[in-house]
Structure formats: structure tokens, C-alpha cells
């Protein structure tokens, strides 16, 4: 499932097209990845990139002319690294490397994942540390800007040496082989797509094949996209929790700023501030803040929302630090150093990215689990403070939102399985030369599914809380109004086909509509028209 943007429309150039992203030796940003991968922004190599690439290529060609073997330039690869390859066979060596390593299988991965990995590989080429020719880097950039998306398969990467099979599929398209999706999404031979875009296949020279396929670009691109999406989803989680506190007659006193300073985690403070902002001016909350209110404390899924959501935010902050370091990196093996040496190294190992991806999957599962527990409280008449069982119109005849909670529970169960870390697994490969691998690609693939699942679980909580608030304000607490932020969400849902209380109806389309509103950023935008920007 392709993730949908959770932020504003990206910057545009002439005629509304996405503005070009300039790629050079300087670090890229998460926002750059989103612009190119998701919004189709073209790329431009900077003059600094072309100068760095040309200078390094001279060093590679000098090494290629030597009689002694140099790894990656005049040798085989992996377990075959000790074999010297004569000059006449090195062009074939590069083609053979790309062809043999493009060995993926399974379903196609999403377009944005492929474009993300291509952008990140291009950035490493642009640092001048890989030794490719300027023309090769320019051809790779042109393929990306033309919207040509190589077919990359689900399986094939062990995350060490980087994402070999996915990157090889992209390199295969560059040499005019394999299949691609053109700018319209049609499946066509790579050679035809290149010709239609006015591009010629590249004949790879010494070192170039390896430089195109040896990096953590696939897993890093997926990390960047997930970080972008979670930035919005964790704010939506705060909105959903606040609406649940309000509709379940919970108290906002546990979210007081001075209480948050007693345990100064930054994410917790931000989450609590969001909860206070959404609950501000709520007639429902104010109605039970009088001295005769007997509620002492709320269940943990309500009272501890800032602590759990905040921990997830801090996990995202840690993962963002890892991503920013990777986005500033030049990952290749061998790599051309600043003084012109060609050195073998281990920077391609995906452990730093894999650990961050797995950590995020744990946080996503826990935030979703807490959301599902709040949804469940609404449906149990012994815990929902006077609302009908399952929020049904005519309990017994109608089942209300009973099975919507089943759906949330099923997703949460899946998210718990997806939270099992991929990075603790390692299967040796390449005749035990690559005897420890990261499985970072697999950590990234399961995180994408987890982020999608979180959006659906939060959508179910929102539609449940909105229904509960309507029932509360028309039955148990007539003449009271919910807070303006909650009301903005309710109005948005109703305007997009998510109906209010009433006899049972087909719920799947309403859940889908609510999920789309979460993913598109519409829920967050509606709330922020009332609250201002949430943290």
C-alpha cells in the first residue's frame, strides 16, 4: 500500500510542477527525499557535484591502469575479490555484476520506494567518493527526472552489502535492460523507456557497476518516508486521544504542564501540550470539573497518553538523528578517499538504519495498541460513562461499532508481529565472506506496513470518538458542546461520508474514508484551524 503525504503540498516550480531538488556533495534532507520519491520532483546535479565526480574519476582511471589488482576496479567481487580481471574484460565485468545481482523476486515495491533509493544513490555518486564518470551520474539523474522507475522486487536485499538486489535493478535499467514503469505507470522494457525520454543506455566503465549498487539507499529512503509520515500521525494520535478523553468524560488535569516538567521528556511535554490544546474550551470537559465530580483518575489508555505518545515521539527524534547522519554519508565499497586512495570498508552495513527502523516499529505498535484500547472503552457500557452498548442506535437490533473494534484489534495484533525486530536476524552469504548481514531492508518493509496500520487504527478511534461525542451531547449531556477542535474533526468526518449515530449500515467505506482523511493530513489541518500548529 502506498503511503500518502501527511504534510502540505511541496514547493512547486513553473506551471505547478514540483521544484527540482539539487543534488551535490552536501547532505540531503528528509524533505528532499519526500519531494523526489513521493511528489515526483526532478533532480539537478550541482556544479560542485560534477567537479567532485570528475576529479575522483581521474584517480580511478589511474588505478585501473596499474598492473596490480585493486578491489572493485580490477578484481572480482565478494568471495571472488582475489581474482584479477584483465583490462579487456572489465567492461563485461561491470555488466555481469549488475545483471547477476538484479536477482530480486516477489511483488513490485512501491514507486516512491524506488525513486527514494535512486535519489539517495545519486547523492552518493554526487559526493565524488565513488569514482563514476560524470556522464554516468548525469544519466542516472536524467532517468530519475524523466519519471522512469525500474521494477524492484520485494525480496533480494539482506541489507549488507547494502541493498544490492534493489539497487542492481535500478542499475540494470540504466544500461537499458530489464523492465521499468514509465512516467505514466506503464510497464515497458527499459531500453524503450530510455529511448522515449531521449536517453541512451550507459556502457559502464571500471568501478561503476559496484558504485551503483553498494549502499543502504533502499532502507534509508523508506526510513525517511516513515519519519515524514509519523510526524503527522503522532499528532493525529494526540487528537484522537483528546477526543476520547472528552467523550469518555475523562479529566485533562493529568496533562498539566507543571506535571510534565516533573519528568522532562520532550516528546511527553509536546504530546500533553497538544492534548490540552485540543481539549481547550470543551463544554463537556468543563461540565465535570465541578467539586461534585467523583472521578479521581482515568484508565491508563487515557491518563498516560502523553507518556506513550511522547516516548514514540522521542523514538522518532532518535531515528531522525540516524537518518540525518545517513543522509550526509557517502556509502560505497570500495570508496575513493579525499587523498585519492581506493579503500575497502564496511560502511555499507545497514545496522544503524536497521536498528532505527525496528525501534520505530515497536513505537508504532504501542501507540496503535493504546488507541485500540480507547476505542474499546467506548463500546463497553460498564466503562463508557452512560453511552449505549457498542454505541448502537438500538442495541440488540443494531451492533453499532462492535466490528470496527474487531478491525482495529486485528490490525494491532499484526503490528505486534511486525514489531519483532528484523535486525537481530543474520543469514551468512557469499561463501561466508558476508557472514553477518543487517536485514535492514526487511525492517523497512515491515515498518511501512506498520505505519499504514497505525493510520487505520487512529481513524477508527476518531470515528468512534466523534460518534460518542454526538451521543453524549444529545442524550446524556444535552445542551453541552464539545471543544471546537473535536467539533472540527466531527464536521470533517460527516462532510466526507462518515455518518453519525443511526441504524446499522455498511461500515467499511466509512472506515476507509476516515483513514484517507488521516493519511491525507485533512484531520490535522482541520484541528489546526482551531488550535494553531500542534507540536
N, C-alpha and C positions, 0 to 999 in steps of 0.2 A: 504494500500500500504506500503510495507516495505521500509524504508529509506535506502539509500545506503551510504557507507562511503565516507567522503569528505577529508580524510587525507591519509597519506602514509600507506603502508602495516604495520601491527602491528609487534612488535618483535616476532621472532619465536624461537622455541626450536629445538630439534633434528628432522631431516628429514622434516623440514619446517613447523612443527605443531606450532600453537600459543604457546608462552611461558606461563607457568602456572602463575596464579595470586595467591599470598599468602595472605590469609585472617586471620587476627588476631584482637586484640583489637585496633590496630592503624587505623586511618581513611583510607578509600578507596579514590580513585580519579575518576574523570570523565573518564579518560583514562582506568582505571581498568574496569569500567562498560562497556565501548565500547568493550574492548578486550574480555570479557566473553560473553556479550549479543550478540554482532554482529559477532564477529570473532570466537566464539566457544572455547575460551581459557579454559583449565581446571582450577580447583581451588585446593589449598592445604591449609589445616588448619595449622597454625603455632604452635610450641610447647607452646608459650605463650597463645594462644587461648585455647588449651586443658587443660592447668593448670588452667586458669581462670574459664573455664566451670566446671571442676571437683570440684574446691573449692566452687563455688556457689551452685552446686547441693547438697552438704552436708548440707548447710543451709536450702534448700527447703525440704529435706527429714526430717530434724529435726522438721520443722514447720508442715509437714504433719502428724507427729506422735502425735501432740498435740490434746487435746480434743476440744479446742475452734476452731471455724471456722476461716480460713484465706482465703481471697478473692483470687480466681484463683488457689488455691491449694486444698481447701476442701469445696468450695462453688459452686453454680451455677454462671451464667454469666449475665451481662447486668441487665435487670429488675429482674432477678432471683438470684441476687447476695446475697440475705439474706438467701437463702436456704442452710443448711448444708448437705453435701454429705458424707455418711459413707464411711469408707476406702474400703470396699468390692466393692463399686460401682464406684470408681474413675477412674479405667481403662476404664470402659464403658462411663463415663462422658467425657473423652478425645475423644474417638471415636465419640460419639454423637455430640460433639461440632464441630468437623471437618466435619462430614457428613452433619449436618444441615446447616452449614454456607457455604458449597460449593453449593450455590444456584444461580449461575450466569446463564444468558441466553444471546441469541444473537450470532452473529458471533464469531469465534475464534479470539483472538487478536494475534498479530504477535509473532513469535518465540523469537525475540530479546527482546520484552517487558517482556515475561515470564522469560527468562533467567536473565534479569536485576533484576526483583523483587526477584528472588530466590537468586541471589548473595547478594543483599542488606539484605535480611532476614538472610542469613547465616552470614553476618558480625555482625548483632546484636546478634545472638547466640554466635558468637566468642568473644564478649566483656565480656562474663561471667555475664551479668546482667539479664539474662532471667531464669536461673535455670534449663535448659535442661541438660540431660546427655551427656557426651562426645560422646557416641555411636550414639545418635540421630543426633548430629551436623555432625559427620563423615558420616552418611548415607545420610544426605541431600547434603553434598558436593560431595559424590560419585555419586548421581543421577544427579547432575549438570554436573560433569565431564564426565559422560557416555553419555551426549547428550540427556537425557530423558527430554522431555518438556511437562509438564502437559497441558491439554486443559483448557485454561482460556477463559471465555466469556466476551463480550463487556460490559454487564450490570451486576451490582451486588454490586459495591462499592459506598458508599456515602462519602468516604474519612474520616470516623470517625465512629468507632474506627479504623482508618487506612483503608487499602484496604482489608476488611475482606473476601469477597467472592473470589477475585482472589487468595489471599494467602491460603485460605482454599482449593482451587482446587489443589494447589501445595502440601499442607499437605496431601490431600486425596491420591495423588499418592504415597507419602512416606509410607503410611500404606497399599499400594497395592490395592487401589480401584480407580475407575474412569478410564478415558481414557487419553492416552498420545500420543505424537508423538515421535517415537524412533529416533535414530541418523540419519536414512535415510529419515525421514519425514513421515513414515508410521503411520497410526492411529491404535493403538493396546491397549488392556487392560493394565493397569498399572502393574498388577501382572506379566504379560508375559514379559513386557519390563524389569522389575527389574530382573526377572529370567534370561533373555537372557544376561544381563550385569553382572550376578553373584552376584546380590544383593538380600537381603531378606527384606520383608516388616518390618516396625518398629511397635512394640507394644508400644503405648505411655504410659508414666507414668505421675504421678501427675504434673501439671503445664505445661506440654509440649505442649498440644494441643493449649492452649492460646498463648504460646510463639511463635508458628509457624505462627500465623495468625494475630497478632495485630501490625501493623506498616504501615508506609507510603511508603513502598518499591515500589509499582507499580507506583505511581505518581512520586516518586523521580527518578526511573530508566528512565522513559520517559523524565523527565526534563534533566537528564544527556545526553541522546542521542540527544535531541533537541539542547542543548548547543553546543555539538560537531559539529552538522551539521550546525548550524548558524554561527559558527566561520568561516567556509568556504564560506557559502552562502553570507555573508555580504561582503566578499572580492570580490566575483563574482559580487555583486551589484555595487561595485565601478568600476570594469572593464567594465560592461555594460554601466554604466553612462558615463564613459570616452569615450567609443566608440561612444555613442550617441552625446556627445558634439562635438567630432571630425567630425562626419558625417553631423551634422546639422550646421556646421560652427560656433560653439559656441566658447567662449573665455575661456582660462584657467586662466585668471588674477584673477578671483574671488576666486581661490583656493590657492592664495599665502600664504606662511607660516606666514608672518607678519600679514595678515588679520585674520588668525586663532588664533593668540595669543591675539587678542582683545576680544575674547570670549573663554576662555581657557577650553572648554570641551575636555577631552582626546579623546573621540571617534571621534569628529569632526576633530580634528587635524590629527588623523590617516587616516580617510577617505580622507581628502584633500591631504595628502601625497601620498596615493595610486592613486588618480586621476592624480596628477602631474607626477607620475612615469609612468603610462600607456600612458599619452599624450606626454611624452618626445620624442623629435626627430621626431615629426609628421610634415611632409611636408604640410599637409592640414591645421593644426593649424597655422603654420608659414606663410602660404600664405595670411592670412587675419589679420596679426599683423602689417601691414604697416600703416603709417599715414592716408592713404586714406580710410581705413576701416571705415564704418559708423555704425557698430554695437556698441551700447553703453552698453547694458546689455541683458542677456538672460532670457528666461522664468524661472520661479521658479523651474520647474522639472529638469532643467539643473544647474542653478546657485546655488540652495540650496541643491544639492545632499549631500554635506558633512554634512550639518546641520541635515538632516533627517537620513541619514545612520549613522551618528555619534551618534545621540540620540538612535538609535536602538542598536548600539554597547555598549553604556553606560547602556542600559537596560539589555543587555546580561551580562555585568560585574556585575550588581546588582544581577541578577539571579544566576550567578556563585558563588557569595558570599553566597547566601542562600543554594545552592546545597552543597558547601563545608562544611557548618555547619551541614547540614543534614547527609552528608557522614561521619562525625565524631561522629554521635549520636548513642545512644543505645535506641531504642524505643520499649517499651513493657509496658503492663499494666495487672497486677501489675509488678513492676520492683524490682529486688533484689539490694539493695544499697550496697555500699562498706563495710558498717559495718554489713551486713547480714540481714537487715530488708527487709520485703516484703511490699511495699507501693503502693497503688493505686495512679494514677497520670493522667494528661491529655496530656502527651507528644505525644500521638498518633494522636492528632488533626492535620489535614492536612492544616490548614490555611497558615502557612508560605510558603509551597510549592505551594499551590493553587494560592495564590496571584502572586507569581513569574511567574507561568505558564500563567495566564491570562494577565499579563503585557507583556510578550513576544508575545502573540498572537496579541496584539494591535500593537506592533512594526513591526511584520511581515506583517500585513495587510497594514501598511502605506508605508513600503519600496516597497511592490508589487504595491501599488496604484501609487506611483511616477514612477516606472518602466513602467507601462502600459501607463501613460501619455506621456512618452518619445517615446514609440513605436507609439502612435497615432500621434505625431507630424510629424513623417516620412511620414505618409500616406496622409497628407493634403497638397496639392500643394501650398496653401496660406501660409503655415508655414514651409515648408521643404527646403526652400532656393534653388529652381530651380530643384528639382527632380521630376520625373513623379508622377502623382496621384497614390497612393497606391503602389508605386514602381513597377508598372506594366510594362511589356515588351511592350505591345500595348494597352494602356488604352482604355477601352470600349470593346474591344475583350477580353482582359485579366483583371482579378480582382486583380492580384498581391497578396499582403499580407493583403487584406481587412479583410478576415475572421480570419486570425491569430490574428488580434487585437480583434475581437469579442471573441475569445477564452480567450485571456488574460483578457479582461473585465469581462467575465463570472466568471473566477477564482477569480478575485479581489472582485467581488460582494460577492462571497461565503466567502472569507477571512474576509470581513467586518462583516458578520454574525457570523463567528467563533470568532471574536474579542469581542463579547458580553461576559462579564465575567460569568463563571460558579460559581465562589466562592461567589457571592452575593446571591446565592440561598441556601436555607436550608429547608429540609423537616424532621420534627422530626420523630424518630423511637424508637423501643424498649420500647413501652408503656411510652413514654416521658422521659425515663431515658437519652436517647441520643437525647436531644431536640435541639441541634444545630450541624450541620454537615458541612464539608468543600466543598464537591463536587470536591475535588482536582483531583480525577481520571478522571472526565469528562473534567476538564480543560486541563489535559494532553492529553486526546484522541483528543480533537479538535485542540490542538497545533500541534500534529503530522500531521493532515490533512493540517493545515496552512503551515507548513514548506514544505510539498510536493508541495503545490500550489505555494509557492514563487519560488521554483526551476523551475517550468514550466513557470512562468511569466518572470523570468530573461532569460530563454532560448529563449523565443520569442523575447525579446528585442535584445539579442545578434545576432540572425539570421537576424533580421531586420536591425540592425546597420551594420552588415557585408555586406548585400546586398546594402545598401545605400552607403557605402564607395566604393564598386566596381563601382557603377553607377557614383558616384561623380568623381572618379579618371579616368574614361574612357570617360566621357561626359562633365560635367560642368567644371572640373579642370583637363584636360588631362596633362599627364606627371608628375603629383604630386603623391606622395606615402603616404599612411597612416603611422602612427607610427609603429615601429617594434612590439610593444605589440599587437596592433589591428590586424596587419597582421598575427601574430602567431595564434590568435583566428580564423581569416578567413581561414587560411590554415587548421587548425584542423577541422573546420566545413566541409570544402569541402572534406577532406580526409575520413569523416565518413558519406557521403551521403547527406549532407545538401548543395544543389546545389546553384549556384549563379543566377544572373538575367537571365531571359529567359521566354518563353511562360509558361502559367499556367500548373501546374502539381499537383499531389496529395500531399498535404502539411502535412497531419497528420504524415506520417512516418518521415519526416524531423524534425518536432517539437519534436517527440519522441526521435529522435537521438540527437538533441541538448540538450534536457532535460537530457538524460543519460550522456552526456559529462559534464554537470553542476554538476549533482549529484555525479559522479564518481571522481570528482576532476581533470579531464583532462583539463578543461578550465583554472583553476587556475594554474595547473602545466605548461601549455603552456606559459602563461603570465609570470610566474616567471622564466622561462628560459631566458627571456629578462630583466626583471626588478629586479631580485633577489626577496627575500621573501617580499611579501607585508605585511603590518601591520595588 
